Amino acid sequence: MMRPISFFKTFSAFSSFMTRRSMRIGSLLR
């Protein structure tokens, strides 16, 4: 079972990565 702290770090990193990706796609679509 993963630790809450490590899980939070992974989730935050994944969310930030998805945000950058979505922003890049949005800029390309404009």
C-alpha positions as CSV (number, residue, x, y, z in Angstrom):
1,M,0.0,0.0,0.0
2,M,1.4,3.4,-1.0
3,R,1.9,6.2,1.6
4,P,-0.4,9.2,1.4
5,I,2.5,11.6,1.0
6,S,4.0,9.7,-1.9
7,F,0.6,9.3,-3.5
8,F,0.0,13.1,-3.1
9,K,3.3,13.9,-4.7
10,T,2.6,11.6,-7.7
11,F,-0.9,13.0,-8.0
12,S,0.3,16.6,-7.9
13,A,3.0,15.9,-10.5
14,F,0.4,14.1,-12.8
15,S,-2.1,16.9,-12.5
16,S,0.5,19.5,-13.3
17,F,1.6,17.5,-16.3
18,M,-1.9,17.2,-17.6
19,T,-2.5,20.9,-17.0
20,R,0.5,21.8,-19.1
21,R,-0.5,19.4,-21.8
22,S,-4.1,20.7,-21.9
23,M,-2.8,24.3,-22.0
24,R,-0.4,23.5,-24.9
25,I,-3.2,21.8,-26.8
26,G,-5.6,24.7,-26.2
27,S,-2.9,27.2,-27.5
28,L,-2.4,25.0,-30.6
29,L,-6.2,24.9,-31.3
30,R,-6.6,28.6,-31.1
